[in-house]
Amino acid sequence: MTTFITKLDHIGSGPRVAVKDIIDVEGVPTTAGSRALERTAEPAKSDAACLTGSRTAGARLVGKANLHELAMLPIGTNPWFGTPVNPLDPTLIPGGSSSGSAVAVAADEADVALGSDTGGSVRIPAACCGVSGLKTTYGRVPLDGVWPLAPSLDTIGPLAVDVAGLVLGMQLLEPGFSPASTPARVVGRLRTSGRPEIEVAVDAALRAAELEVVSLDLPDWDTGTTCFTVIYFAELWDVDHGLVETDPQGVGPDVAQVVAMADLFRGAVDDARDQLAGWRRSLLALFDRVELLALPTLPVFPPRLDDLADDITPTAIEITRHTSLFNAAGTPCSAQPVPVAGSPLPASLQLVGPMGAEELLLATARVVEAALS
């Protein structure tokens, strides 16, 4: 049972919902995929705030989904509870950190899964497993009752096999949510250095949807990524170093390595936050010219599990290259599969909107999906 850490009874007629095991469910311990945390975790006294809509809608919580330990890395492996199996190809990583959430919907064990996204942790597993995901605007979904990673970057969002499932997921997170009545008209295409066939697939999807596409350069991409990296490491150290130091045998070596790296960045966090404010203004200014931005979610296809080195840092950097900077910006982003000519694996189209643009993102993603179907 690698998809779920805890299976739950799900009697009822509402939608089946898988919940990443950093989100409190009343009466169930929250493990965050960590043996160290599992050893001391007590049953949650109440649901996380983000589950209120699910309970009101009569959703059936089918289980606490597995994840990369402490939601810390984008690979999706877990030494304690097993690695969720990628339904597209079991030799590939499922992506993380919300690996079990993506696999649950891809394998039809849930209609909607709730995951967290701090540097791509909803979008990356969605891309790896060929499903859809939505990173919400920072602060839109409450985080009370959610185990933190980097609190100024953390978000909660849905995963599903299609855009209709993402709409349902948002309605569970935010009752009354509805997509915009019309999609975006003008989309800014950000050029990246990803694999050529992935770039071609993204262009073909936008063309099929008959969107007006404008080529844009993202101002100072490296600054956004650097700001994210420094803030991420500084904040995860604050959250998790005590757990790692108290029970070093209860965390995986990859997590211990990440926490140990934090000292390289912590001293620069104030400067990074200062730089971030100016860079974020430059990014948001692009939305004066276009309604949404478009680029691949991943620059590469999912790596093979057997190809992972003992040090997975280079792989983590590579597969978060197109996602993490938007966590620094706080903007909402969708991810959805798009076909690649001659490949059994899909690519993933990432749409990025201004703050609070989930309604427009999903309306546009729905048009792309319909054009490709």
N, C-alpha and C positions, 0 to 999 in steps of 0.2 A: 504494500500500500504506500507507494511513493508520492502519489498526487496529494494525498491528505495526511496531515499529522494526526488529526482527530476526526473521525466520521461522526456525524450527528444524525439523529432521527429527523425525518423530514415529512411528517404526516401533514397533509393539507393540500390545497388546490392552487396555491400561489406559485410564482416563479421559483425555480430552484436557484439558490444563491450560494456560491462558495465564497468563503471569507478568508483572506490571507491571515496567517497566524501571527500577525502583529496587532490585529484588531480584536479588542475584547468582546467576547460573547459571554453573557451572564451564565455562571455556573461552570465554565470551562477554563482551565488554565491557559494562559497565553505563553507560548514557548519561544516565539520569534525564531523558530528553527534551531535553537541553541540548546545543547545539553546543559550548559552552565545555568541558563535561565530556567530550563525545565526542572532542574533539581530543587529549586526554591519556589517555583510558581504556585500560587494559590488559585483556586477557582475565582474567576472574575466576579466581583460583587454586582456589576451591572454591565449592560451593553455599552460599547462605544457609541458616542453621539451619532456617528455616521450610519448606524443601523436603525435609527428611529423610523425612517421611511420604509425600510424593509419590513419591520415588525408591523407597522400600520397597514401595509399592503398584504399582509398574510404570507409573506415570502417563506419558503421552506429552506432553512439553512442546512445545507447538505454536509458541510464539514469545514474544518479549519485547514486551509490549503498550505502546502509545503512551500518553502522558499529558500533562497540562498541565505545562509545563517546571518541573523541580525539584520537582514535586508541590506547587506553591506556591499555586495558585488553583483555585476550584471550577468554572471555565468549561469546561475541556476542550480548548481550542484549543491549537495548537502551530505556531509560525512556521517550525520547522526540518524537521519530519517530517510536516506536514499535520495536519488536524483530522479525527479519526475521525467517520464519518458516522452520525448518529443514525438508527437503523432505523425509528423511529416517524415521523419527518419530517425529511428532510435539511436543511430550513431552520432547524432548531432546534439549540441547543447540545447536545452530548452529555453535558455535565456533567463535573466534574472533582473531584479531579485524575485519578482512575482511569478516564479516558474510554475508552481502548482496551480495558480489561478489561471494561467494561460492554458495549461494542459487540461484542466477540468472542463473548460468550455470547448476546447478543440476535440476532446474525447466524448462530448455530449454527456458529461456527468454534472453539468450545471448549465442553466440558461444564461446566467450572468455571474461573473466573479468580480470581487472587489480586491484591488491590489493597491500598493503604494508606489509612488514614483518620486524619487529624490534626485536621480540623475539619468532616468530612462527606464525605471524598473517596471512600468506598465508597458511602455512602447517597445522595449527590446524583446521581452518574451512574446509579445503579440507578433512582432516581426519574425522571430525565430520559429514560432509554431503556426504561422499562417492564419492568424485571427486578427481581430480589430481591438484597439485599445484607445483610451482617452486619458491623457494627463490633464487634470483640471487646473484652473487658475489658482495660484497660491492663495490660500485663505478662503476659497469658496466653500470647501467642504470642511467641517470642523474636525479637529484632530484629537479631541478629548477621548481618552480611552484607547489611543493608538500608541504602540511602543515607538519612540522616536528614533531617528537616525541622525539627521541634521535638521533641526527644527525650522530654520529659516528657508529650507528647500523642500521639505516633505509635503507631499500631496496625496490624496486618495482619489482613485478613479476606477471606472469599470472596464472589464474586458468581456468580449462576446465574439461569436463567430461572424457577426455582421453588424452593420450600422444600426439596424433596428434594435439589436440587443444592447448596443451602447446607449441608445435613447432610453430603453427600459432601465438600464443601470442608472442613468442620470435621474430618472423619475423616482427610483428607489432612494437615491441619495438626496434628492431635492424635489419633493412632491410638487407637482404643478409644472415641472420642466417641460418645455416643448421646443423642438427645433425651429429655426427661423422659417418663415414661409417661402423665402427664396434663397438660393445659394449665392455665394460670392460671384461677382461678375469678372473681377480682375484679380489674378493671382500672380505674385512675384516668385519667379523660379530662382532659387539660390543654387548656383553652380558649385559642385563639390568635387573632390578628388576620389570619389567612390569608383567601384568597378564599372567599366563602360556599359556593360549590359544592364546593370541596375539603373544607371542614369537614363538609358534609352527606355527602359520599362516605365519609369516615372513620367518621362515626356509623353510616351504613348498613352498613358492613362489620362493625363491632363488633356491631351488632344482628343481622345475619345469622348470626354465629357464636354467638349466644346467650350472650355473655359478660355477667356482671354488671358494669355500668359505674357508677362513682362520679365525679361532677364534682369536680375538684380545682384549686386555684390553686398554681402553682409559686412557692415563696417567692423573692422578689427576683430575678426572671429577669435583670434588667439587670446585677446584680452578677456572676452567672455568666458572662454574655457579656463583660463588661468584663475580668474576670480572664483569661478565655481570650485575648482580644485582646492584652493586654499581654504575657502569657507567650509567646504565639505569635510576636509580632514580635521580642521579645528573643532567643528561641532561634533563630529562622530567621536572624537577623543573625549570631549566633555561627557558625552552620553555613555560610552561603552568601556572606557579604559578601566574603570573600577571593577566591572564584571570580569574582564580579561585578567586583571591582576589577581583578583580573589580566587578564581578557578581557572587557571591556565590550561588544565587538562580537559576542561569542558567546552573549549572553543576550538574550532578547526585551525590548522596552521595558516590558511589563507587569511582568515580574520585576524589572527594574532599579528601577521605580517602587516596588514593594513593599519592596525592600531599603532604598531611600532613606527610606521612611517610618518605618523602625524606630527612628530616633533620637527620634521623638515619644513612644515608649513605654518604651524600655530603662531609663530612670531610675526607673520606677515598678514594676519587676518584683518587688522584695522585698515591697513593700506588697501587690501583687496576690497573691502566694503566701500571705501571711498571711491576706488576706481570703478566699481560696479555701477554706482549711481550714474556716472557719465556715460558709460557704455550702454546701459539699459535705455537711456534717453535716445541714443543713436539708433538702437534697434527699433524702439517703438515709433520713431519718426518714419520708418519705412511704411507704416500703416497709414500715413498721409498720402501715399502714392498707390498702394494696393490694399485690398481687403484682407488677404491671407498670403502667407508664404508657403512654398512647397519645396520639398527636397526628400531624398531617401531617408528612411528611418535609420537604416544601417548602411554603411559604405561597402559591406561585404556580406556574403552568405554566412549563415551560422557555422562557426567552427566545429570540427569534429571533437568529440570527447577525448578520443585517443591522442589527439594532437595537442592537448593542453599540457603546458610545461609545469614544473613545480612552482615557478613564479608566473602567476597568471596576470600580473600587472600589465604587460604589453597588450594582451588580448582585451583586458578590461578597458584600456585606453582607446583601443581601436574601435570597439563596438559602442562606446559612448560618445564618439566624436561628433555625431550629429544630434545628440539628445541633451547632454548635460548642460550646455550653455543656456538652453531655454528654461531649465530649472532655475538657473541664476537669474534669468529675466523674470520669472514668475508667470510666464505666458502659458495659455492652454495649447495643447497639441493633440492631434489625432494620429493614429497609425492604422493602415489598412492594407491588406495584401493586394498586389497587382502582379499580373502574369509576366514572366520573362521568356522571350522567345527562345526555344531550344533548351529550356531548363525545367527539370521536374520541380524545382523549388521556386516559390514566388519571391519577389522583392516586396518591399513595404514602402508605401507612400506616406510621408509625414506632412500634415498640414499644420501650420502654426498661425495662431490668431492673436490679436491684441487682448488685453486683459478683459475677462468676462465674455469672451466670444465663443463659448461652447455651443451656443445655439446656431451660430453661423457655420462653425466647423462641421457640425454633424449634418446640417442641411447640405453642405457642399460635398462632404464625404458620401452622402447618400446618392447624389447625382453621379459621382465617379463610379460608385459601386454598380449603379443601374446601367451605366454605359458599358461597363466591362462584362456584365452578365448577359 
